[in-house]
Amino acid sequence: MSNFRETYQDYLALCKLKVVALLVFTAMVGMFLAVPGIPPLTAFVFGLLGIGLAAGSAAAINHVVDEKIDEKMHRTQSRPLPQGKLSRQQALLFACIVGAISMLILIFLVNWLTAALTFCSLIFYAVFYTMYLKHATPQNIVIGGAAGAAPPLLGWVAVTGQIEQDALILFWIVFIWTPPHFWALAIHRREEYAKADVPMLPVTHGVQFTRLQILLYTLLLLHATLLPFISGMSGLFYLVGAIILGLGFIGYAIKMFNAQDQKIPIKTFGYSIVYLMGLFAFLLIDHYLPTYLWLA
């Protein structure tokens, strides 16, 4: 029984559950924002399941492709493949099965457009980003961020069957959030990325240049987060929350740009996760706030 539990946990580790949970959360918010009331139950349940399984499949493929890199980095040395707990063949088979199940769910129980967009996101991240882009340019995370920005768009499409302006705004927000989020971690792990020969921006252009880019992106992100209010998708409650969270992110970026504290980059990385969760929580609450006030 203990061996079964350990193997089960190893397969779950391939899915990067913490990352997938954040992606699924943004997809869920996209679903709620797409309709004035409550999303259809079938689209909601099976849409999230399909999107989550696809994200897990892409993560597992990432484990397979990055096995040699993971062996060299302290942050990833404990993953199942570097530890020899699972073979590359087992991980790849798992990824294919999970990915196939996700596609079947989305095609037959949600809609074909969600399935097509999810499949494109999976391939873009697992193949184009992980196998090529990550090793080709220090702009890897900027371009590759499109895959991580897709879930709110996918959630929207799952309940509406179409791509709309507000769904693209949600995509844009996460797309702009991704570089400062990941570059903060890349600064913290700069020596490990250099050792693994991965051309992350702090490795190729230096830490100070990366700090400047993080600051500029957080300024751009604050502007991007105003778009839901400008478009009429969200109201004042969201706007106030977005500004407060955005100023907090900019504050961290300024501290990192000016200070030599070695802990600031990882603190910024941690805040960026709280920031995105908080931002989408404000979107969700604001969406239903007028209804609650009317009922009160």
N, C-alpha and C positions, 0 to 999 in steps of 0.2 A: 504493500500500500504506500509506503514512504517513497519507493522508487517511482511509482505512478504519479504521486503528488509532485515530486521534483521535476519529472519530465513535463507534466502539465504546466508547471510554473515556468519552465524553460521556454515552452512554446508561447506562453503568454508574454514572456519578456521580449520575444521577437516582435511583438506588435507595438511596443513602445506605448503602453496603455495611458500614461500621463499625457503624452502628446495627442494621442487619439481622443482622449476625453475632452481636451480643449477644442479640438477640431469639431467634434460632435456637438459640443455646446454652442459653438458659433453657427453650426448648421441648424440646430434647433431654434435659435433665435431668428435666423433667416426664415424659417418656416412660419413662426408666429407673426413676424412682421409682414409676411406676404398676404395675409388675410385679415379682415377686420375683426373676425371672431376667433374661434378655435379651429386649427387646421384639421382636415379630415383624418380620422383615426388611422385608417389604413396607410395613407401616405406618410403620416407622422411616424408611426412605429416602424414600418418597413423601409421608409426613406432613411431614417437614422441608422437602422440596422445595416442597410446596404452601404451607406456612406462610411460607417464605422468599420465594417469588414474590409472595404476597399482600402481604407487608410492603414489598417493592420497588415494587409497584404503588401502594400507598398513599403511599409516599415520592415517587414520580414525580408523582402528583396534587398533592401538597403543593408541589412545585416550580412547577407550573402556577399554582396559586391564589396562591402567595406571591411571584410574580415581581416585582411592584412593591415589595414589602417587601424582598426580597433585594437589589434595586438600591440601597437606601438604607443597608444594613448592611454594614460592612466584612467581617464574618465570612462573609457569603454572596454578596458581589459577584462572586466568581470562579466561581459556579455556571454551568452551561451556558446557561440561559435569559437571565440578565442579561448574559452575555458575547455573546449572539447566536449561539452555536454550534449551538443547536437552536431550533426554533420551538415555540410553544405547541401547535400542531396535532400536530407530531411527538411531543412529550412526552406529550400526552394519548392519542394513538393507541398509543404504546408502553405506557402505563399500562393501557389497556383490554385490549390483547393479553396482557400478562403476567398481569393479574388474571383474565382469562378462562381462561388455561391453568392457573392455580393452582386455580380452582374445579373445572375438569374433572378434574384430578389428584385432588383431595380427594374429589369425589363418587364417582368410579368406581374409585379405587384405595385409598381410605382408608375413610371412612364419611360419611354425610350430616350427622351432627351436627357433626363437625369442620368440614365445609364451611360449614354454616350459621353456626356461631360465628365462623369466620374471616371470612366475608363481612360479618357484623355489625360485627366489629372494623375491617375495612377501611373500610366506609362511615362508621362512627362517627368514625374518625380523619380520613379524607380529606375528608369532607363536613361532618359536624356540628362537629368540632373546628376544622379548618383554615378552613372558610368562615364559620362563625358564632361558635363559642365563643371562639376565640382573640382575637376583636375585641370580645367582648361583656362580659367580666368578668375581673377579676384572679384569679379562681379557675379560670381556663381550664385550667391545667396539672393542677389537682387533679382536676377532672371528666374532662378529656381523658386523664388517666393511665390510665384503664380500658383503653384500646386497647393501650397499651404493656405493661400487666400481663397481657394475655390469653395470650401465647405458652406459658407453662408449663401453663396450663389446657388450651390447644389440644393441646399435646403429649400430655398425659395422656389426653384424650378420643380422640386419634388411635389409641391402642393399646388402650383399654378400651371405647370406644363410649359412655361415660357420664360424667356430672359427679359427682364424689365430694367428700367433705369435705376431704381432703388436697389435692386439686387447687385448691379454693377458698382454702386456706391459702396456697398458692404464689402465687396471684393477689393475695391481700391483701398479702403481703410486698412484691411489686413495686409495687403500687398505692401503698402508704405510702412506699416508697423514692423514687418519682418526683418529688414536690414538692421535697424538699430537694436532690435531684440537680439539677433544672432551675433552681430559684431561685438556687442558687449561681452558675450560669452567667448568669442574668438580672441578678444584681447586678454581675457583671463586665462585662456588656454593657448596662448600664442606659441609658446615653446613646444607644446605637444603637436600642434599643427605643423610647425616647422620641421619637427622630427619625422612626422609622417609624410612630409613633402606635399602637403595640401596648400595650395596658394590662396589662403584666406587673406583678406585685405590687410590685417595688421602684420602679416608675414611679408607680403610683397611691397607694401607702401609705408609700413611703420605704424607704431601705436598712435602717435600724435595726429597723423593724417586721418586715421580711422576714427579717433575721437571727434575730429572736426566733422566728418561725414555723419556720425551719430547725431551730433548737435543739429546739423542741417536737416537731417531726416525727421528728427523730432519736431522741428518747426514746421516742416511740410505736413507731418502727421496731424498737428493741431489744426491746420487749415483743412485737411481732408475730413477730419471728424466734425467739421461745421456743416458739411454737405447734407447730412440727413435733416438738419434743421432748415437749411436753405431750400431743399427740395420739397419740404412739407411732410416728409416721412415721420419726423419726430418733432416734439415741442420743446418748451422752455425747460422742463425738468431734465430732459436729456442734455440740452445745450449747456446748462450749468454744470452738470456732472462731467461732460466731455471736456469743458474748459479747465475744471479743477484737476481732473486726471492728467490732461495734457500739460498743464503748467508743472505738475509734479514730475512728469517724464522729462520735460525740458530742464527742470531743476537738477535732476540726476545727471543729465547730459552735460550741463554747465560744470557741475562738481567734478565730473570725470575729465572734462577738458582742462580744467585749471589745477586739479589736485594730483598729487603723486601717491595717494592712498591706494595700495594694491587691492583693497577689498571693494573699492567703488565699482569696478566693472561687473563683478558678480552680483553686487547689490542692485545695480541697474538692470541686469538680466532678470533678477527675481522680481523687481518692480514691474518690468515690462509684461510679465505674465499676469500679475495682479491687475495691471492697467487694462489689458485686453478683456479679461473676464469682467472687470468693473464696467468698462465701456459698453459691452454687449448687455450686461445686466441693466444698465441705464436705458439702453434702447428698448429692452423688453418691458421694463416697468413703465416707461413713458408711453409705450404703445397702448397699454391697457389702463393707464391712469385716468383718462377722461371717463371711461366706463365706471371705474370704481367711485369717482367723485359723483357721478350721476346717480349711482345706486345709493350712495350715502345720503 
